[in-house]
Amino acid sequence: MKLILIAAVANNNVIGGDNKLLWHLPADLKRFKKLTMGHTLIMGRKTFESIGKALPGRRTVIITRQSDYKAKGCEIASDIKEAICKVREDSDVFVAGGGEIYRQVMGLHYARRIFLTRVYANFEGDSFFPNIDPEKWELVEREEFQPDEKNPYPFAFLTYKRRK
Ligand SMILES: NC(=O)c1ccc[n+]([C@@H]2O[C@H](COP(=O)([O-])OP(=O)(O)OC[C@H]3O[C@@H](n4cnc5c(N)ncnc54)[C@H](OP(=O)(O)O)[C@@H]3O)[C@@H](O)[C@H]2O)c1
């Protein structure tokens, strides 16, 4: 099992505000769907509530300290360790945020890759992606895009791999 962090991150590392995404970038949503379809997602309770429902075609594990938390079509874990334990038979497990969860997962040995959409704009928000330490993470793929009629900001799809 390997964990793959997947996130869309502004220049200033903001990922959201007031429990919402701050931009609409259909190209990123499409990539998220393509990469995660048929796989497992792990996410924090706040991110789940921000999405509002289980995403079709994906096993979803929500991390919460609330022992009685329930969400239709999802599994619940009381911490990161329990979430990892539940999904250990799955090959690729995507960690879909938010900020609290990325921060706790990024340093774990299981976290092997980061699929990051860098949105080249600054936003004011209250959730952040952690700094990516270049000594620990190597940039292995980079695809740059200009804005178009559907996607209002320039952006890049970046893939990082954990160095040994
Ligand atoms: N741009 C992106 O790619 C992206 C992706 C995902 C999310 N987001 C944004 O990020 C924001 C949400 O992120 P966030 O950091 O506020 O919240 P979050 O990480 O989604 O969820 C935080 C919650 O997870 C649970 N949790 C965290 N650590 C835990 C642990 N060790 N053990 C048990 N439960 C734990 C707690 O739930 P309880 O309070 O229920 O105990 C905590 O309140 C939103 O604005 C969302 O739109 C952006």
The ligand as a MOL file (V3000), in Angstrom:
LIG
                    3D

  0  0  0     0  0            999 V3000
M  V30 BEGIN CTAB
M  V30 COUNTS 48 52 0 0 0
M  V30 BEGIN ATOM
M  V30 1 N -7.3500 22.4970 -2.5580 0
M  V30 2 C -7.4240 21.2100 -2.2390 0
M  V30 3 O -6.8760 20.3330 -2.9060 0
M  V30 4 C -8.1960 20.7990 -1.0250 0
M  V30 5 C -8.3530 19.4430 -0.7100 0
M  V30 6 C -9.0490 19.0990 0.4410 0
M  V30 7 C -9.5850 20.0880 1.2380 0
M  V30 8 N -9.4140 21.3880 0.9080 0 CHG=1
M  V30 9 C -9.9080 22.4680 1.7710 0
M  V30 10 O -9.2990 22.2970 3.0470 0
M  V30 11 C -10.2060 22.7800 4.0490 0
M  V30 12 C -10.4150 21.6970 5.0770 0
M  V30 13 O -9.1680 21.3670 5.6880 0
M  V30 14 P -8.9750 21.4000 7.2820 0
M  V30 15 O -7.5260 21.3180 7.5850 0
M  V30 16 O -9.7580 22.5460 7.8320 0 CHG=-1
M  V30 17 O -9.7450 20.1070 7.7520 0
M  V30 18 P -9.5730 18.5220 7.3780 0
M  V30 19 O -8.1310 18.1630 7.4400 0
M  V30 20 O -10.3500 18.2100 6.1560 0
M  V30 21 O -10.3820 17.8730 8.5900 0
M  V30 22 C -10.0390 18.1560 9.9060 0
M  V30 23 C -10.7900 17.2090 10.7910 0
M  V30 24 O -10.2770 15.8830 10.6260 0
M  V30 25 C -10.3120 15.1960 11.8550 0
M  V30 26 N -8.9340 14.8970 12.2460 0
M  V30 27 C -7.7960 15.5480 11.9120 0
M  V30 28 N -6.7320 14.9200 12.4500 0
M  V30 29 C -7.2150 13.8580 13.1480 0
M  V30 30 C -6.6080 12.8410 13.9090 0
M  V30 31 N -5.2740 12.7730 14.0750 0
M  V30 32 N -7.4150 11.9140 14.4930 0
M  V30 33 C -8.7420 11.9550 14.3250 0
M  V30 34 N -9.3870 12.9060 13.6040 0
M  V30 35 C -8.6140 13.8430 13.0290 0
M  V30 36 C -10.9990 16.1220 12.8440 0
M  V30 37 O -12.3870 15.8550 12.7090 0
M  V30 38 P -13.4270 16.0620 13.9300 0
M  V30 39 O -13.4260 17.5360 14.2090 0
M  V30 40 O -14.7120 15.5510 13.3920 0
M  V30 41 O -12.8870 15.2410 15.0700 0
M  V30 42 C -10.6550 17.4920 12.2770 0
M  V30 43 O -11.5320 18.5170 12.6790 0
M  V30 44 C -11.4640 23.2070 3.3050 0
M  V30 45 O -11.3980 24.6020 3.0160 0
M  V30 46 C -11.3840 22.4190 2.0070 0
M  V30 47 O -12.0880 23.0490 0.9590 0
M  V30 48 C -8.7420 21.7570 -0.2030 0
M  V30 END ATOM
M  V30 BEGIN BOND
M  V30 1 1 1 2
M  V30 2 2 2 3
M  V30 3 1 2 4
M  V30 4 1 4 5
M  V30 5 2 4 48
M  V30 6 2 5 6
M  V30 7 1 6 7
M  V30 8 2 7 8
M  V30 9 1 8 9
M  V30 10 1 8 48
M  V30 11 1 9 10
M  V30 12 1 9 46
M  V30 13 1 10 11
M  V30 14 1 11 12
M  V30 15 1 11 44
M  V30 16 1 12 13
M  V30 17 1 13 14
M  V30 18 2 14 15
M  V30 19 1 14 16
M  V30 20 1 14 17
M  V30 21 1 17 18
M  V30 22 2 18 19
M  V30 23 1 18 20
M  V30 24 1 18 21
M  V30 25 1 21 22
M  V30 26 1 22 23
M  V30 27 1 23 24
M  V30 28 1 23 42
M  V30 29 1 24 25
M  V30 30 1 25 26
M  V30 31 1 25 36
M  V30 32 1 26 27
M  V30 33 1 26 35
M  V30 34 2 27 28
M  V30 35 1 28 29
M  V30 36 1 29 30
M  V30 37 2 29 35
M  V30 38 1 30 31
M  V30 39 2 30 32
M  V30 40 1 32 33
M  V30 41 2 33 34
M  V30 42 1 34 35
M  V30 43 1 36 37
M  V30 44 1 36 42
M  V30 45 1 37 38
M  V30 46 2 38 39
M  V30 47 1 38 40
M  V30 48 1 38 41
M  V30 49 1 42 43
M  V30 50 1 44 45
M  V30 51 1 44 46
M  V30 52 1 46 47
M  V30 END BOND
M  V30 END CTAB
M  END
